[in-house]
Amino acid sequence: MSMRVETKIKQKYLAIIGNIYSIAYDKERREFDRIVSLWVYYVTRPISILITPFFIWAKISANQATIIGFLFGLLAFMLSAKGMLLAAAVMYNMFIIVDSVDGNIARLMQSSSKEGEYLDAVTGDIVNYFFIPFMGFGIFVNDLNMDSGLSVRNDYIFIFAMVSSLFYLLSSLIAQRRKHIINTRKEDGPTRLGSNLKPSIFEYIIRNSFSFAFIAPFSIIFAMFNIMDLFILYNVIISICITVYTILSGLRAIKKV
């Protein structure tokens, strides 16, 4: 490859990156990511932006990128079932990365559609809500020995994994009910903790202590140290707490209407 061709490719690549930041990932979306998940803001979203030009050059549409991301999620399930928990955690993060790529492509190419939003939402829900249960299933069916020192049977770990996913799903459904019944939230904005416009350290800690904001980075860390049973038990506790908080915050919001 000549120097001139290499320079042109680099220029085109940087031009696409610039367009993504100005069109597909503007200030409002960056602020959304920063509030919702620091892992997404600092790690998975930047990686997705770096690889988006290659998807565009390969003429991969936003919906096709969604399917590719979903395949990474299914691969995470398969690896979990085989007891390869660290590899599964990495594939889950790959899903999150590619799940951002489809949005980058849709907004940059102006190809957003209701069908694409629906496909993205459904595949995202399937992967996010089944990831922990598959982790628990892998521990149970492969009779894996964890290094956490906890005296919890593997079949119980599997049950706890399913319970945590159930409560995560329940808290999400309750939040959606609140949104449609009370209608106090902006359509594209996250529910804020407190009244301050600027996120507090407390809000950052809470937001990054549950759901995919916690699961994505810490599944890798816990798997590396072979303490996924502790990871699952933590998610049971935090998912129940989040569900209770969601119910109570909804009741408070109703009283203010």
C-alpha positions as CSV (number, residue, x, y, z in Angstrom):
1,M,0.0,0.0,0.0
2,S,1.4,3.3,-1.1
3,M,1.8,6.2,1.4
4,R,-0.7,8.3,-0.6
5,V,-3.4,5.6,-0.3
6,E,-2.6,5.0,3.3
7,T,-3.0,8.8,4.0
8,K,-6.3,8.9,2.2
9,I,-7.7,6.0,4.2
10,K,-6.6,7.6,7.4
11,Q,-8.2,10.9,6.4
12,K,-11.5,9.1,5.6
13,Y,-11.3,7.2,8.8
14,L,-10.8,10.4,10.9
15,A,-13.5,12.2,8.9
16,I,-16.0,9.5,9.8
17,I,-14.9,9.6,13.5
18,G,-15.4,13.3,13.5
19,N,-18.9,13.0,11.9
20,I,-19.9,10.4,14.6
21,Y,-19.0,12.8,17.4
22,S,-20.8,15.7,15.7
23,I,-23.9,13.9,14.4
24,A,-24.3,10.4,16.0
25,Y,-22.8,11.1,19.4
26,D,-23.5,14.7,20.2
27,K,-23.2,16.4,23.5
28,E,-26.6,15.4,24.7
29,R,-25.9,11.7,24.1
30,R,-22.5,11.9,25.7
31,E,-24.1,13.4,28.8
32,F,-26.7,10.6,28.8
33,D,-23.9,8.0,28.8
34,R,-21.9,9.8,31.4
35,I,-24.8,9.8,33.8
36,V,-26.1,6.2,33.1
37,S,-22.8,4.3,32.9
38,L,-19.2,5.4,33.3
39,W,-18.0,2.1,31.7
40,V,-20.0,2.9,28.6
41,Y,-18.9,6.5,28.6
42,Y,-15.2,5.8,29.0
43,V,-14.7,2.3,27.5
44,T,-17.4,0.6,25.4
45,R,-18.8,3.7,23.6
46,P,-15.3,5.0,22.5
47,I,-14.4,1.5,21.3
48,S,-17.7,1.4,19.3
49,I,-16.9,4.7,17.7
50,L,-13.4,3.5,16.7
51,I,-14.7,0.4,14.9
52,T,-17.8,2.0,13.4
53,P,-16.0,3.2,10.2
54,F,-15.1,-0.4,9.4
55,F,-18.8,-1.4,9.6
56,I,-19.7,1.5,7.3
57,W,-16.9,0.5,4.8
58,A,-18.2,-3.0,4.8
59,K,-21.7,-1.6,4.0
60,I,-23.2,-3.2,7.2
61,S,-26.5,-1.6,8.0
62,A,-27.6,-0.6,11.5
63,N,-30.0,-3.6,11.7
64,Q,-27.3,-5.9,10.5
65,A,-25.0,-4.5,13.2
66,T,-27.7,-5.2,15.8
67,I,-27.8,-8.9,14.6
68,I,-24.0,-9.1,14.9
69,G,-24.2,-7.8,18.4
70,F,-26.9,-10.2,19.3
71,L,-24.7,-13.1,18.0
72,F,-22.0,-11.9,20.5
73,G,-24.7,-12.1,23.2
74,L,-25.7,-15.6,22.2
75,L,-22.0,-16.6,22.1
76,A,-21.8,-15.3,25.7
77,F,-24.7,-17.6,26.6
78,M,-23.0,-20.6,25.0
79,L,-19.6,-19.9,26.7
80,S,-21.4,-19.5,30.0
81,A,-23.2,-22.8,29.6
82,K,-19.8,-24.5,28.9
83,G,-18.3,-23.0,32.1
84,M,-16.0,-20.5,30.3
85,L,-17.1,-17.6,32.4
86,L,-14.3,-15.1,31.6
87,A,-14.7,-15.6,27.8
88,A,-18.5,-15.2,28.3
89,A,-18.0,-11.9,30.1
90,V,-15.7,-10.6,27.3
91,M,-18.4,-11.6,24.7
92,Y,-21.0,-9.8,26.8
93,N,-18.9,-6.7,26.6
94,M,-18.5,-7.2,22.8
95,F,-22.3,-7.3,22.6
96,I,-22.5,-3.9,24.4
97,I,-19.8,-2.4,22.1
98,V,-21.6,-3.5,18.9
99,D,-24.9,-2.5,20.4
100,S,-23.6,1.0,20.3
101,V,-22.3,0.6,16.7
102,D,-25.8,0.1,15.3
103,G,-26.9,3.4,16.8
104,N,-23.8,5.2,15.5
105,I,-24.6,3.9,12.0
106,A,-28.3,4.6,12.1
107,R,-27.8,8.3,13.2
108,L,-24.8,8.9,11.0
109,M,-26.4,7.4,7.9
110,Q,-29.8,8.8,8.8
111,S,-31.3,5.3,8.6
112,S,-33.1,5.3,12.0
113,S,-36.4,3.4,11.9
114,K,-39.0,2.1,14.4
115,E,-38.2,-1.4,13.2
116,G,-34.5,-0.8,14.0
117,E,-35.4,0.6,17.5
118,Y,-37.6,-2.4,18.2
119,L,-35.0,-4.9,17.0
120,D,-32.3,-3.2,19.1
121,A,-34.6,-3.1,22.2
122,V,-35.7,-6.8,21.9
123,T,-32.2,-8.2,21.3
124,G,-30.8,-6.0,24.1
125,D,-33.4,-7.2,26.6
126,I,-32.8,-10.8,25.8
127,V,-29.0,-10.5,26.3
128,N,-29.1,-8.3,29.3
129,Y,-31.7,-10.2,31.3
130,F,-30.5,-13.7,30.4
131,F,-26.7,-13.1,30.9
132,I,-26.6,-13.6,34.6
133,P,-28.9,-16.7,34.6
134,F,-26.6,-18.3,32.0
135,M,-23.6,-17.5,34.2
136,G,-25.4,-19.2,37.1
137,F,-26.4,-22.1,34.9
138,G,-22.8,-22.6,33.8
139,I,-21.6,-22.7,37.4
140,F,-24.3,-25.3,38.2
141,V,-24.2,-27.6,35.3
142,N,-20.4,-27.7,35.1
143,D,-20.1,-28.0,38.9
144,L,-17.5,-25.2,39.0
145,N,-15.5,-24.6,42.1
146,M,-15.3,-20.9,43.0
147,D,-12.5,-19.2,45.1
148,S,-14.7,-16.8,47.0
149,G,-14.9,-19.1,50.1
150,L,-18.7,-18.9,50.2
151,S,-20.4,-22.1,51.3
152,V,-23.3,-21.9,48.8
153,R,-24.3,-24.8,46.7
154,N,-24.1,-24.4,42.9
155,D,-27.8,-25.1,42.4
156,Y,-28.6,-22.3,44.7
157,I,-26.3,-20.0,42.8
158,F,-28.2,-20.8,39.7
159,I,-31.5,-20.0,41.4
160,F,-30.1,-16.8,42.8
161,A,-28.9,-15.9,39.2
162,M,-32.5,-16.3,37.9
163,V,-33.9,-14.3,40.9
164,S,-31.6,-11.4,40.3
165,S,-32.6,-11.3,36.6
166,L,-36.3,-11.4,37.6
167,F,-35.9,-8.4,39.9
168,Y,-33.9,-6.5,37.3
169,L,-36.7,-7.1,34.9
170,L,-39.3,-6.2,37.5
171,S,-37.6,-2.9,38.4
172,S,-37.4,-2.0,34.7
173,L,-41.1,-2.7,34.1
174,I,-42.1,-0.7,37.2
175,A,-40.0,2.2,35.9
176,Q,-41.8,2.0,32.5
177,R,-45.2,2.0,34.3
178,R,-44.2,5.1,36.2
179,K,-43.1,6.8,32.9
180,H,-46.3,6.1,31.1
181,I,-48.7,6.7,34.0
182,I,-47.1,9.7,35.6
183,N,-45.4,11.0,32.5
184,T,-42.8,13.0,34.5
185,R,-39.7,11.9,32.6
186,K,-38.3,13.2,29.3
187,E,-38.5,10.5,26.7
188,D,-34.8,10.3,26.1
189,G,-33.5,11.2,29.5
190,P,-32.5,9.0,32.4
191,T,-34.3,9.1,35.7
192,R,-32.2,11.4,38.0
193,L,-31.4,10.8,41.6
194,G,-32.0,14.0,43.5
195,S,-32.8,17.4,42.1
196,N,-29.3,18.6,41.2
197,L,-28.6,19.1,37.5
198,K,-25.0,18.1,37.9
199,P,-24.6,14.4,38.9
200,S,-23.2,13.9,42.4
201,I,-20.6,11.4,43.4
202,F,-23.4,9.5,45.2
203,E,-25.4,9.3,42.0
204,Y,-22.4,8.0,40.1
205,I,-21.8,5.3,42.7
206,I,-25.5,4.2,42.8
207,R,-25.9,4.2,39.0
208,N,-22.7,2.1,38.4
209,S,-23.6,-0.4,41.1
210,F,-26.3,-2.3,39.3
211,S,-27.5,-3.5,35.9
212,F,-25.3,-3.4,32.8
213,A,-23.3,-0.5,34.2
214,F,-22.0,-2.8,36.9
215,I,-22.4,-6.2,35.1
216,A,-20.3,-5.4,32.1
217,P,-17.0,-4.4,33.7
218,F,-17.3,-6.4,36.9
219,S,-18.3,-9.7,35.3
220,I,-14.8,-9.7,33.7
221,I,-13.1,-8.8,37.0
222,F,-15.1,-11.4,39.1
223,A,-14.5,-14.0,36.4
224,M,-10.8,-13.3,36.4
225,F,-10.6,-14.0,40.2
226,N,-13.0,-17.0,39.9
227,I,-15.6,-15.5,42.3
228,M,-18.6,-15.4,40.1
229,D,-20.7,-16.8,42.9
230,L,-20.1,-13.6,44.8
231,F,-20.9,-11.6,41.7
232,I,-24.3,-13.4,41.4
233,L,-25.1,-13.0,45.1
234,Y,-24.3,-9.3,44.9
235,N,-26.6,-8.9,42.0
236,V,-29.5,-10.6,43.9
237,I,-29.2,-8.2,46.8
238,I,-28.7,-5.1,44.6
239,S,-31.5,-6.0,42.2
240,I,-34.0,-6.4,45.1
241,C,-32.9,-3.0,46.6
242,I,-33.3,-1.3,43.2
243,T,-36.8,-2.8,42.8
244,V,-37.8,-1.5,46.2
245,Y,-36.3,1.9,45.5
246,T,-38.1,2.1,42.2
247,I,-41.5,1.3,43.8
248,L,-41.0,3.9,46.6
249,S,-39.7,6.6,44.2
250,G,-42.8,6.0,42.0
251,L,-45.1,6.4,45.0
252,R,-43.4,9.7,45.9
253,A,-43.7,10.9,42.4
254,I,-47.4,10.1,42.3
255,K,-48.0,12.1,45.5
256,K,-46.4,15.2,43.7
257,V,-48.7,14.9,40.7
